[in-house]
Amino acid sequence: MKQEIDLSCPQRVHVVGIGGPGMSAIAIVLHQMGHSVTGSDIRENATVQSLRSQGITVTIGHSVNLVENVDVVTYSTGVPLDNIEIVSASRNGKLVMHRSKMLAAICSLVHSIGVAGTHGKTTTSAMLLHIMLAANIKPSYVIGAEVLGTSSGASWTGENVLIVESDESDGTHVALQLRGAIITNIDKDHLDYFGSLDEIRRSFASFARNVDGPVVVCVDDEQIQKMISESKIAGSERSFITYGFSTQANVVITNLSLSEQSSECDFALGETTHHLSVTMFGRHNILNAVAALVMAHEYGVTIKIGLEALLSYGGVQRRFQDRGNLDGVLLIDDYAHLPAEIAAVIAATKQRFPERRLVAVFQPNRFHRIAAMADDYADCFAQADNVVITDVYASGTTRIEGVTGELLVQAIRAANPNKVVDWCCTRDELVQHVVQQLKPGDVCLSMGCGDIEEFPNQLLKAHTVDRNAE
């Protein structure tokens, strides 16, 4: 596939929406490759400040002047096409590229390995990176969150391997040129883009067909099973390396043990059975770890090195992240925002703290997602003792009349009449309610992919203010 831009030559690149996790990662990689990179966004945040510290000029607010002396403008799906910088660049003959095409151009330069799936791709990408670094392979990477221990979610090392988180939300995954791939699972999401779960599955089938190398997939997943079957019916030559607890897998996982200290299992690769132990919690992280081990093995990394590496794996930002202690209450924050993710993180919390009361705080995300999927959240909080729901974080989507977090509250109460479920519309109301509800020994688990990440700090601050007022 011919690329629209030749990144082997110096380019002047302007990134619209540079403060988001996906676009900032692309900006960092382009900057480290030696290109001249500028960017714009509508608000200051920690990411913008970090980009500036690395030498990238970021402007708050949009202006046609910012694209006068650039070769190419790249933007994300969240940026409207009537953005003045995009319009001006197009009118003046500049190359304007969606982020999928820019990421594809980056991938085309090296041996790229994509990690895809509705859930778990960030953690699996980071695990694969950690294993390869332990094997003295120094891959570049573009991952959708900060990898703890590296202070970044992106890096360009100049080596011939790139690990890229392959996001499906806007079809970016299908555009990438890859030499290997992992698909962790296929679930219902982004229905505004795909329309149906069948279309989502078909997009992952297209993604797999485009990979010139091994494709490692979790055969426990029902939609992946359908994808494999449909591929065979269609006469596709695409083969898969399967892993999972199913006895039909190429790499079978057995003897799962989930304790308060670790998650462990055995898995068979070829004629050899290996024992895996990670200080991560939950069945889902065992699956993520095995996927990373299998892919690394495909690229020459011994299982022994991989297993030893995972013992020191530190995780990624906002994935079961310890955010402090509030008078004996442990605060944990996680990016989980889909039903399966919420259920998995709550189960992992109960694994680690089986005797503690769990207060789960959730911020729904995107109006169209909640409009289409509110009832799907009915049972995912079942293991939480108390649930607190706040209002929908827009993430750039247009408000839909009648779509609020109360839809989730109604769904949860209908399915679990005895569950304590509270509704707090505003952030101030949420903080005050949770401060008053928490007791020493509790775990407060905040979840969502919006600005709920600020909640633990707000909780600590509010508690300090209340205590000083006494």
C-alpha positions as CSV (number, residue, x, y, z in Angstrom):
1,M,0.0,0.0,0.0
2,K,1.5,3.3,-1.0
3,Q,1.6,5.9,1.7
4,E,0.4,9.5,1.3
5,I,3.4,10.8,3.2
6,D,7.1,9.8,3.2
7,L,8.2,9.9,6.8
8,S,11.7,8.9,5.9
9,C,12.2,12.6,4.9
10,P,11.9,15.5,7.3
11,Q,8.3,16.8,7.5
12,R,6.7,19.7,9.2
13,V,3.6,18.2,11.0
14,H,0.8,19.9,12.8
15,V,-1.3,17.8,15.1
16,V,-4.9,19.0,15.8
17,G,-6.2,17.7,19.2
18,I,-2.6,17.0,20.4
19,G,-3.6,16.7,24.0
20,G,-5.5,13.4,23.7
21,P,-3.7,10.1,24.4
22,G,-3.7,8.8,20.9
23,M,-2.6,12.0,19.2
24,S,0.0,12.9,21.8
25,A,1.6,9.5,21.3
26,I,1.8,10.1,17.5
27,A,3.2,13.5,18.1
28,I,5.9,12.2,20.4
29,V,7.0,9.5,17.9
30,L,7.1,11.9,15.0
31,H,9.1,14.4,17.1
32,Q,11.6,11.7,18.1
33,M,11.9,10.6,14.5
34,G,13.3,14.0,13.8
35,H,10.2,15.7,12.2
36,S,9.2,19.3,13.2
37,V,6.0,18.9,15.2
38,T,3.5,21.5,16.5
39,G,0.1,21.0,17.8
40,S,-3.1,22.6,19.1
41,D,-5.9,21.8,21.5
42,I,-8.7,23.5,23.3
43,R,-7.5,23.2,26.9
44,E,-4.4,22.8,29.0
45,N,-3.7,19.4,30.6
46,A,-0.8,17.4,31.9
47,T,-0.2,15.8,28.5
48,V,0.1,19.2,26.9
49,Q,2.6,20.3,29.6
50,S,4.6,17.1,29.0
51,L,4.7,17.6,25.3
52,R,6.1,21.1,25.8
53,S,8.8,19.8,28.1
54,Q,9.9,17.5,25.3
55,G,10.3,20.4,22.9
56,I,7.0,20.3,21.0
57,T,5.2,23.6,20.6
58,V,1.6,23.4,21.6
59,T,-1.0,26.2,21.3
60,I,-4.2,26.4,23.2
61,G,-6.9,27.4,20.9
62,H,-7.1,27.0,17.1
63,S,-5.9,29.5,14.5
64,V,-5.3,29.4,10.7
65,N,-1.8,30.9,11.4
66,L,-0.7,27.6,12.9
67,V,-0.9,25.7,9.6
68,E,0.7,28.3,7.3
69,N,4.2,26.8,7.3
70,V,3.5,23.1,7.6
71,D,3.6,20.2,5.2
72,V,0.9,18.1,6.7
73,V,-1.9,18.4,9.2
74,T,-3.2,15.3,11.1
75,Y,-6.3,15.0,13.2
76,S,-8.3,12.6,15.2
77,T,-11.9,11.5,14.8
78,G,-12.9,13.7,17.7
79,V,-11.9,16.8,15.8
80,P,-14.7,18.2,13.6
81,L,-13.9,18.5,9.9
82,D,-15.0,22.2,10.0
83,N,-12.1,22.9,12.4
84,I,-10.5,26.1,11.1
85,E,-7.0,24.6,10.9
86,I,-8.2,21.6,8.9
87,V,-10.3,23.8,6.5
88,S,-7.5,26.3,6.0
89,A,-4.9,23.6,5.4
90,S,-7.2,21.9,2.8
91,R,-7.9,25.2,1.0
92,N,-4.2,25.9,0.7
93,G,-3.2,22.6,-0.7
94,K,-1.7,21.1,2.5
95,L,-1.8,17.4,3.0
96,V,-4.5,16.7,5.6
97,M,-4.5,13.2,7.1
98,H,-6.7,11.3,9.6
99,R,-4.7,9.9,12.4
100,S,-5.2,6.3,11.1
101,K,-3.3,7.2,7.9
102,M,-0.5,8.9,9.9
103,L,-0.2,5.9,12.2
104,A,-0.2,3.6,9.1
105,A,2.6,5.6,7.6
106,I,4.6,5.2,10.9
107,C,3.9,1.5,11.0
108,S,5.1,1.0,7.4
109,L,8.6,2.1,8.2
110,V,9.4,-0.9,10.5
111,H,8.3,-4.3,11.6
112,S,5.1,-3.4,13.4
113,I,3.1,-5.6,15.8
114,G,-0.4,-4.5,16.5
115,V,-2.4,-5.3,19.7
116,A,-6.2,-5.0,19.1
117,G,-9.4,-5.9,20.9
118,T,-12.3,-4.2,22.7
119,H,-10.7,-4.8,26.1
120,G,-7.2,-5.3,27.4
121,K,-5.1,-4.0,24.4
122,T,-3.3,-1.3,26.4
123,T,-2.2,-3.7,29.2
124,T,-1.3,-6.4,26.7
125,S,0.7,-3.9,24.6
126,A,2.6,-2.8,27.7
127,M,3.3,-6.4,28.8
128,L,4.6,-7.2,25.4
129,L,6.9,-4.1,25.5
130,H,8.1,-5.1,29.0
131,I,9.0,-8.6,27.8
132,M,10.8,-7.4,24.7
133,L,12.8,-4.9,26.7
134,A,13.9,-7.7,29.0
135,A,15.0,-9.7,26.0
136,N,17.2,-6.7,25.0
137,I,14.9,-5.9,22.1
138,K,14.3,-2.1,22.1
139,P,11.0,-1.6,20.2
140,S,9.4,1.7,19.5
141,Y,5.9,1.9,20.8
142,V,2.6,3.7,20.5
143,I,0.4,2.8,23.5
144,G,-2.8,4.6,24.6
145,A,-1.6,5.3,28.2
146,E,1.5,6.0,30.1
147,V,3.5,2.8,30.7
148,L,4.6,3.0,34.3
149,G,8.4,3.1,34.6
150,T,8.8,4.8,31.2
151,S,6.8,8.1,31.9
152,S,5.4,7.9,28.4
153,G,3.0,6.0,26.2
154,A,5.1,6.4,23.1
155,S,8.8,6.2,22.0
156,W,10.7,6.0,18.8
157,T,14.0,4.0,19.4
158,G,15.1,3.7,15.8
159,E,15.0,-0.1,16.0
160,N,13.2,-2.2,13.5
161,V,10.3,-3.2,15.8
162,L,7.2,-1.2,16.7
163,I,4.5,-2.2,19.2
164,V,1.3,-0.3,18.4
165,E,-2.0,-0.3,20.2
166,S,-4.5,-0.8,17.3
167,D,-7.7,1.1,18.2
168,E,-10.9,0.0,16.6
169,S,-13.1,2.9,17.6
170,D,-12.9,4.6,14.2
171,G,-11.5,1.8,12.0
172,T,-7.9,2.8,12.6
173,H,-6.9,-0.9,13.2
174,V,-7.9,-1.9,9.7
175,A,-5.7,0.8,8.1
176,L,-2.4,-0.4,9.7
177,Q,0.3,-2.3,8.0
178,L,1.4,-5.0,10.5
179,R,3.7,-8.0,10.6
180,G,2.1,-9.5,13.7
181,A,-1.0,-9.0,15.7
182,I,-2.9,-9.9,18.9
183,I,-6.7,-9.8,19.2
184,T,-7.7,-10.1,22.9
185,N,-11.5,-10.1,22.4
186,I,-14.4,-8.6,20.4
187,D,-17.3,-7.0,22.2
188,K,-20.1,-4.5,21.6
189,D,-18.9,-0.8,21.5
190,H,-18.7,2.1,19.2
191,L,-22.0,1.3,17.7
192,D,-22.2,4.9,16.3
193,Y,-19.4,3.9,14.0
194,F,-20.0,0.2,13.3
195,G,-23.8,-0.1,13.7
196,S,-23.8,-3.7,15.0
197,L,-21.7,-6.3,16.7
198,D,-21.5,-8.2,13.5
199,E,-19.9,-5.3,11.8
200,I,-17.4,-5.0,14.6
201,R,-16.5,-8.6,14.2
202,R,-16.1,-8.2,10.4
203,S,-13.7,-5.3,11.0
204,F,-11.5,-7.5,13.1
205,A,-11.6,-10.1,10.4
206,S,-10.4,-7.5,7.9
207,F,-7.7,-6.4,10.4
208,A,-6.5,-10.0,10.7
209,R,-6.4,-10.6,7.0
210,N,-4.2,-7.5,6.5
211,V,-1.5,-8.9,8.9
212,D,1.6,-10.3,7.2
213,G,2.7,-12.6,10.0
214,P,1.3,-14.3,13.1
215,V,-2.1,-13.4,14.5
216,V,-2.6,-14.5,18.1
217,V,-6.2,-14.6,19.3
218,C,-8.1,-15.6,22.5
219,V,-10.3,-18.5,21.5
220,D,-12.3,-18.3,24.7
221,D,-14.1,-15.2,23.2
222,E,-17.4,-16.1,21.5
223,Q,-17.0,-13.4,18.8
224,I,-13.4,-14.5,18.0
225,Q,-14.7,-18.1,17.6
226,K,-17.3,-16.8,15.1
227,M,-14.6,-14.8,13.3
228,I,-12.4,-17.9,12.9
229,S,-15.4,-20.0,11.7
230,E,-16.4,-17.4,9.2
231,S,-12.9,-17.1,8.0
232,K,-12.8,-20.9,7.3
233,I,-16.1,-20.8,5.6
234,A,-14.9,-18.0,3.3
235,G,-11.9,-20.0,2.4
236,S,-9.4,-17.5,3.9
237,E,-5.8,-18.6,4.1
238,R,-5.5,-16.6,7.3
239,S,-4.4,-18.9,10.2
240,F,-4.5,-18.1,13.8
241,I,-2.5,-19.0,16.9
242,T,-5.1,-19.5,19.6
243,Y,-4.8,-19.2,23.4
244,G,-7.2,-19.5,26.3
245,F,-8.8,-21.8,28.9
246,S,-10.5,-23.8,26.1
247,T,-9.1,-27.2,25.4
248,Q,-9.4,-26.3,21.7
249,A,-6.7,-23.6,22.0
250,N,-3.2,-24.0,20.6
251,V,-1.9,-22.7,24.0
252,V,-4.1,-24.1,26.7
253,I,-4.3,-22.3,30.1
254,T,-4.9,-24.5,33.2
255,N,-4.7,-24.5,37.0
256,L,-5.8,-20.9,37.4
257,S,-5.1,-19.6,41.0
258,L,-6.2,-16.1,42.1
259,S,-5.0,-15.1,45.5
260,E,-4.7,-11.8,47.4
261,Q,-1.0,-11.6,46.4
262,S,-1.0,-12.8,42.8
263,S,-2.6,-14.4,39.8
264,E,-1.1,-17.7,38.6
265,C,-1.7,-20.4,36.0
266,D,0.0,-23.1,33.9
267,F,0.0,-23.0,30.2
268,A,1.1,-25.4,27.5
269,L,3.2,-24.3,24.6
270,G,4.1,-27.1,22.3
271,E,5.2,-30.1,24.5
272,T,6.2,-27.9,27.4
273,T,4.1,-26.7,30.3
274,H,5.1,-23.4,31.9
275,H,4.0,-21.7,35.2
276,L,3.0,-18.1,35.1
277,S,2.8,-15.8,38.1
278,V,2.0,-12.1,38.0
279,T,1.3,-9.5,40.7
280,M,-1.7,-8.4,38.6
281,F,-5.2,-9.3,39.6
282,G,-7.9,-11.1,37.7
283,R,-8.5,-13.8,35.1
284,H,-8.4,-11.1,32.4
285,N,-4.8,-10.2,33.2
286,I,-3.7,-13.9,33.0
287,L,-5.2,-13.9,29.5
288,N,-3.4,-10.6,28.6
289,A,-0.1,-12.0,29.9
290,V,-0.3,-15.3,28.0
291,A,-1.1,-13.3,24.8
292,A,2.0,-11.2,25.3
293,L,4.2,-14.2,26.0
294,V,3.0,-16.1,22.9
295,M,3.6,-13.1,20.6
296,A,7.0,-12.4,22.1
297,H,7.8,-16.1,21.6
298,E,6.9,-15.8,17.9
299,Y,9.6,-13.2,17.7
300,G,12.3,-15.3,19.3
301,V,12.0,-14.4,23.0
302,T,12.2,-17.4,25.2
303,I,9.3,-18.2,27.5
304,K,11.8,-18.2,30.4
305,I,12.8,-14.6,29.7
306,G,9.1,-13.6,29.3
307,L,8.1,-15.2,32.6
308,E,10.9,-13.5,34.5
309,A,10.1,-10.2,32.9
310,L,6.4,-10.3,33.9
311,L,7.4,-10.7,37.6
312,S,8.6,-7.1,37.5
313,Y,5.8,-5.7,35.2
314,G,4.6,-2.4,36.7
315,G,1.5,-1.8,34.7
316,V,0.1,1.3,33.0
317,Q,-1.5,4.4,34.2
318,R,-5.2,4.1,35.2
319,R,-5.2,0.3,35.1
320,F,-6.0,-0.8,38.7
321,Q,-3.8,2.1,39.9
322,D,-3.3,2.8,43.6
323,R,-4.2,6.5,44.2
324,G,-3.7,6.9,47.9
325,N,-5.2,6.2,51.3
326,L,-7.9,8.2,53.0
327,D,-7.9,7.4,56.7
328,G,-7.8,3.7,56.1
329,V,-9.8,3.7,52.8
330,L,-7.8,2.5,49.8
331,L,-8.4,4.5,46.7
332,I,-8.0,2.6,43.4
333,D,-8.6,4.1,39.9
334,D,-9.2,2.3,36.6
335,Y,-10.0,3.1,33.0
336,A,-12.8,0.5,32.8
337,H,-15.8,1.9,31.0
338,L,-17.5,-1.0,29.3
339,P,-19.6,-3.7,31.2
340,A,-17.1,-6.5,30.8
341,E,-14.2,-4.3,31.9
342,I,-16.1,-3.1,35.0
343,A,-17.0,-6.6,36.0
344,A,-13.4,-7.8,35.5
345,V,-11.9,-4.9,37.6
346,I,-14.5,-5.4,40.4
347,A,-13.7,-9.1,40.4
348,A,-10.0,-8.3,40.6
349,T,-10.6,-5.9,43.5
350,K,-12.5,-8.6,45.4
351,Q,-9.6,-11.0,44.7
352,R,-7.1,-8.6,46.2
353,F,-9.3,-7.4,49.1
354,P,-11.8,-10.1,49.7
355,E,-12.8,-8.9,53.2
356,R,-13.2,-5.2,52.5
357,R,-16.3,-3.4,51.6
358,L,-16.2,-2.2,48.0
359,V,-17.6,1.1,47.0
360,A,-17.7,1.4,43.2
361,V,-17.9,4.9,41.6
362,F,-18.5,5.0,37.9
363,Q,-18.7,7.9,35.3
364,P,-20.4,6.7,32.1
365,N,-18.9,7.9,28.9
366,R,-20.3,9.2,25.5
367,F,-24.0,9.9,25.1
368,H,-24.5,7.6,22.1
369,R,-22.8,4.7,24.0
370,I,-25.1,5.1,27.0
371,A,-28.2,5.5,24.7
372,A,-27.4,2.2,23.0
373,M,-26.0,0.2,25.9
374,A,-27.5,1.4,29.2
375,D,-29.2,-1.9,29.9
376,D,-25.9,-3.8,29.3
377,Y,-24.6,-2.3,32.6
378,A,-27.3,-3.9,34.7
379,D,-25.3,-6.8,36.1
380,C,-21.6,-5.7,35.9
381,F,-21.6,-4.1,39.4
382,A,-23.0,-7.3,41.0
383,Q,-19.9,-7.9,43.2
384,A,-19.6,-4.3,44.5
385,D,-21.2,-3.6,47.9
386,N,-22.2,-0.1,47.1
387,V,-22.5,1.6,43.7
388,V,-22.4,5.4,42.9
389,I,-23.1,6.6,39.4
390,T,-22.5,10.1,38.2
391,D,-23.4,11.8,34.9
392,V,-22.2,11.1,31.4
393,Y,-18.8,12.4,30.3
394,A,-19.3,13.6,26.7
395,S,-15.9,12.9,25.2
396,G,-16.8,15.2,22.3
397,T,-20.2,13.6,21.6
398,T,-23.4,15.6,21.3
399,R,-25.8,15.5,24.2
400,I,-28.9,13.4,23.7
401,E,-32.0,14.5,25.4
402,G,-32.9,12.1,28.3
403,V,-29.6,10.3,28.2
404,T,-28.0,10.6,31.6
405,G,-26.3,8.4,34.2
406,E,-29.7,7.8,35.7
407,L,-30.4,5.3,32.9
408,L,-27.6,3.1,34.4
409,V,-29.0,3.6,37.9
410,Q,-32.4,2.4,36.7
411,A,-30.9,-0.6,34.9
412,I,-28.8,-1.7,37.9
413,R,-31.7,-1.3,40.4
414,A,-34.1,-3.3,38.1
415,A,-31.7,-6.2,37.9
416,N,-30.5,-6.0,41.5
417,P,-33.3,-4.7,43.7
418,N,-31.3,-5.1,46.9
419,K,-28.2,-3.3,45.6
420,V,-27.3,0.1,47.2
421,V,-27.1,2.3,44.1
422,D,-26.8,6.1,44.5
423,W,-27.1,8.8,41.8
424,C,-24.9,12.0,42.0
425,C,-25.3,14.3,39.0
426,T,-22.5,16.8,39.7
427,R,-18.9,16.3,40.7
428,D,-19.2,18.3,43.8
429,E,-22.3,16.2,44.9
430,L,-20.4,13.0,44.0
431,V,-17.3,14.0,46.1
432,Q,-19.3,15.0,49.1
433,H,-21.5,11.9,49.0
434,V,-18.6,9.5,48.8
435,V,-16.6,11.2,51.5
436,Q,-19.6,10.8,53.8
437,Q,-20.2,7.2,52.8
438,L,-16.7,5.8,53.2
439,K,-15.6,4.0,56.3
440,P,-12.1,2.9,57.5
441,G,-11.2,-0.4,55.8
442,D,-13.2,0.3,52.6
443,V,-11.9,0.2,49.1
444,C,-13.2,3.0,46.8
445,L,-12.8,2.0,43.2
446,S,-13.4,4.8,40.7
447,M,-13.9,3.9,37.0
448,G,-14.4,5.5,33.7
449,C,-12.5,7.0,30.7
450,G,-13.4,10.6,31.2
451,D,-12.3,13.1,33.9
452,I,-13.2,10.7,36.7
453,E,-9.4,10.2,36.9
454,E,-9.3,13.5,38.9
455,F,-11.8,12.1,41.4
456,P,-9.4,10.4,43.9
457,N,-7.4,13.6,44.3
458,Q,-10.7,15.6,44.7
459,L,-11.8,13.1,47.3
460,L,-8.5,13.5,49.3
461,K,-8.8,17.2,49.1
462,A,-12.4,17.3,50.3
463,H,-11.7,15.0,53.1
464,T,-8.8,17.2,54.3
465,V,-11.0,20.3,54.2
466,D,-13.8,18.5,56.1
467,R,-11.3,17.3,58.8
468,N,-9.8,20.8,59.2
469,A,-13.2,22.3,59.6
470,E,-14.0,20.0,62.6
